[in-house]
Amino acid sequence: MGTIEELETRVRELEEISSHQEYLLRELNTTVFHLRAEVDRLEARYRRQQERIESINASSSGNSAPADDPPPHY
């Protein structure tokens, strides 16, 4: 094989590698995009749950809950 054929083969192999890497990069970007959306949804659910817990605590803090009262034998 001459030098021109060797260079053509090498260029062809590099183009194949480059195409494969471009495909993988697109796949990774898609995965990151979907994961970011899932994290955003989970953060929103977490905030809503925190707000519910805080509102429950605020509404029950005015009333003395039976768990806060000392047992009758004291």
N, C-alpha and C positions, 0 to 999 in steps of 0.2 A: 504494500500500500504506500502511495506517495504522500507527500506532505499536504497536498490539497485535500485528498480524500480523508486524511487523518483530521484535518481542521474541520471539514464538513461534518464528520462523525461527531467530533467534540462539540461543535456548535449545536447540532441536533440534540445531543444528550443534555446540554445546558438548557436548551429551550424546553425540553420535556420536564426537567427538574423545575424550571421557573414556572411552567404551567401548573405543575402539581402544587407548588408552594402558593401560587395565587389562589388555587381552589381551596387549599387548606385555610388560608387567611380569610377568605370569604366565609367559610364554614365557622371559623372561630369568631368572627365578627357577629354572625347571626346568633351564635350561642351566647355571646356576651350580651347582646341586645335583649334576648329573651330572659336571661338571668337578671339583668338590671330591672326589667319590667316586673319580674317576680319579687325581687327585693323591695321595689316600690310598693307593690300590693301588700306584702307582709308588714312593711313599716306602717302603712296606713291602718291595717288591722290592729297592730300593736298600739298605735296611738288611740284608736277608738276604745280598745280594751282598757287602756290606762285611764282614759276619761271616764269610762263606766265605773271603774274601781274607785276613782277619786270622788265621783258623785255619790256612790254608795257610802263611802267612808264619811263624806261631808253630811249626808242626810242622817246617818246613824250616830254621828258624834254628838248631836244635841240630845239624843236619848241615851240613857244609861242602859246598855245592853246587859242582859242577865249574866253574860260571861264576865263582865267587868265587876259585878257585885261579888263581895266576899261570900264564901259558903256560909250557910246558916249556923254552923257550930262555932263561928268566931264571935 
